[in-house]
Amino acid sequence: WQNVPDFMREGPFRALLVAGPAYKTKDFWVEIMGGGFVDTGGQFDPVVNVRSVVKVGRFSMFNEGLYATKAKTLLIDPNLMFQVRGPLWLGIESDILFKEGRDSLGAGLRVAIKFSPKATVAVGYQVREGPDVLRLYLPLTFQF
C-alpha cells in the first residue's frame, strides 16, 4: 500500500508506505503489514498496520488498525458500506485516534462508485473533533 495521508498539511510532504502478507477468500481478506510514515524532511516513523474486509451480501466492512511507534499513535478505522444499486455504494467511515493528550474521534459519510472489482472512486467527509476531513479515494488493484 502507498497512502498520502494529508497533502494539505503544513510542513514536509508525508506518505505511508507499508507491505506485508495477505490472506484472502471470496468474502474476506486480512493483511498484516510493516513499514512507516516517510516525509520529505528525512523523518521515518515505523508502523504496524493491520487491515481487513468482511463482505456479507450487499454489506462490506473495512477495518484498519495502525500503530506508529515514534509518534505513539494508534488509529482504529472501522468503515461500513452498503451496495445501493449496481456500482453505487453508500456508507459511514470513522477514525478513532489515540495519541498522547490528543485523542480524537471522527465520523461521516462515504459515497463510492465501483467501476470494476479492481477500480473504485470514493469521497468521504468526516466531522471531527478539530478540523473536519474531506477525503478522495482512488484505490486500484494490481495483481502479479
C-alpha positions as CSV (number, residue, x, y, z in Angstrom):
1,W,0.0,0.0,0.0
2,Q,1.0,3.6,-0.6
3,N,-1.1,6.2,1.1
4,V,-0.8,10.0,1.1
5,P,-2.5,10.8,4.4
6,D,-2.8,14.6,4.1
7,F,-1.3,16.5,1.2
8,M,-2.7,19.9,2.6
9,R,-0.8,19.6,5.9
10,E,1.8,22.2,6.8
11,G,5.4,21.1,6.9
12,P,7.1,18.3,4.9
13,F,5.1,16.1,2.5
14,R,4.4,12.8,4.1
15,A,3.4,9.4,2.8
16,L,2.6,6.0,4.4
17,L,4.4,3.0,2.8
18,V,3.6,-0.5,4.1
19,A,3.8,-4.0,2.8
20,G,3.2,-7.5,4.1
21,P,1.4,-10.8,3.6
22,A,-2.3,-11.1,2.9
23,Y,-4.8,-14.0,3.3
24,K,-7.9,-13.8,1.0
25,T,-11.1,-15.7,0.4
26,K,-14.1,-14.7,-1.7
27,D,-15.7,-12.6,1.1
28,F,-12.9,-12.0,3.5
29,W,-9.3,-10.7,3.5
30,V,-6.8,-9.7,6.1
31,E,-3.3,-8.3,5.7
32,I,-0.6,-7.7,8.3
33,M,2.0,-5.1,7.2
34,G,5.0,-3.2,8.4
35,G,6.5,0.0,7.0
36,G,6.4,3.6,8.0
37,F,5.5,7.2,7.5
38,V,8.2,8.8,5.4
39,D,8.5,12.5,4.8
40,T,10.5,14.9,2.6
41,G,12.3,16.2,5.7
42,G,14.0,12.8,6.1
43,Q,11.9,11.6,9.0
44,F,10.8,7.9,9.3
45,D,8.2,6.7,11.8
46,P,7.9,2.8,11.8
47,V,4.3,1.4,11.8
48,V,2.5,-1.8,12.2
49,N,-0.7,-1.9,10.0
50,V,-3.5,-4.5,10.0
51,R,-6.4,-4.2,7.5
52,S,-9.3,-6.5,6.8
53,V,-12.6,-6.6,4.8
54,V,-15.6,-8.8,5.5
55,K,-18.4,-9.0,2.9
56,V,-21.9,-10.2,3.8
57,G,-24.5,-9.9,1.0
58,R,-24.6,-6.2,0.0
59,F,-22.6,-5.1,3.0
60,S,-18.8,-4.6,3.2
61,M,-17.0,-3.8,6.4
62,F,-13.4,-2.5,6.2
63,N,-11.4,-2.3,9.4
64,E,-7.9,-0.9,10.0
65,G,-5.6,-0.7,12.9
66,L,-2.3,1.2,12.7
67,Y,0.3,1.9,15.3
68,A,3.0,4.5,14.7
69,T,5.9,3.7,17.1
70,K,7.7,7.1,17.3
71,A,4.5,9.1,17.5
72,K,3.0,6.6,19.9
73,T,-0.3,6.9,18.0
74,L,-3.0,4.2,17.5
75,L,-5.5,4.6,14.7
76,I,-8.6,2.4,14.6
77,D,-10.6,2.8,11.5
78,P,-14.0,0.9,11.1
79,N,-16.0,1.6,8.0
80,L,-19.3,0.1,6.8
81,M,-20.5,0.3,3.2
82,F,-23.8,-0.8,1.6
83,Q,-24.3,-1.6,-2.1
84,V,-27.3,0.6,-3.1
85,R,-27.6,-0.4,-6.8
86,G,-25.1,-1.6,-9.4
87,P,-21.8,0.3,-8.9
88,L,-23.1,2.7,-6.3
89,W,-22.2,2.2,-2.6
90,L,-23.0,4.4,0.4
91,G,-21.7,4.1,3.9
92,I,-20.1,5.5,7.0
93,E,-16.4,6.0,7.8
94,S,-14.7,6.8,11.0
95,D,-11.3,7.4,12.6
96,I,-10.7,6.8,16.2
97,L,-7.2,8.2,17.1
98,F,-5.4,7.7,20.4
99,K,-2.4,10.0,20.7
100,E,-0.9,11.2,24.0
101,G,-3.1,14.0,25.1
102,R,-4.7,14.5,21.7
103,D,-7.2,11.7,21.3
104,S,-9.9,12.4,18.7
105,L,-12.9,10.9,17.0
106,G,-14.3,11.4,13.5
107,A,-17.3,10.0,11.7
108,G,-19.1,10.8,8.5
109,L,-20.4,9.6,5.1
110,R,-18.7,7.9,2.2
111,V,-20.0,7.5,-1.4
112,A,-18.3,5.1,-3.7
113,I,-18.6,4.0,-7.3
114,K,-17.1,0.6,-8.2
115,F,-16.2,0.6,-11.8
116,S,-14.8,-3.0,-11.5
117,P,-13.5,-5.3,-8.8
118,K,-10.1,-3.6,-9.3
119,A,-11.1,0.1,-9.7
120,T,-13.2,2.4,-7.3
121,V,-13.6,6.1,-6.8
122,A,-14.9,7.3,-3.4
123,V,-15.4,10.5,-1.5
124,G,-15.7,10.7,2.3
125,Y,-16.5,13.6,4.6
126,Q,-15.8,13.3,8.4
127,V,-17.0,15.6,11.2
128,R,-14.1,15.6,13.7
129,E,-13.1,17.0,17.0
130,G,-10.9,19.6,15.4
131,P,-10.9,20.3,11.6
132,D,-13.3,18.3,9.5
133,V,-11.8,16.0,6.9
134,L,-12.7,15.6,3.2
135,R,-11.1,12.6,1.5
136,L,-10.8,11.4,-2.1
137,Y,-10.1,7.7,-2.5
138,L,-8.8,6.2,-5.8
139,P,-8.0,2.6,-5.0
140,L,-6.7,0.4,-7.8
141,T,-5.7,-3.2,-7.5
142,F,-2.8,-4.7,-9.4
143,Q,-2.0,-8.4,-9.2
144,F,1.2,-10.1,-10.3
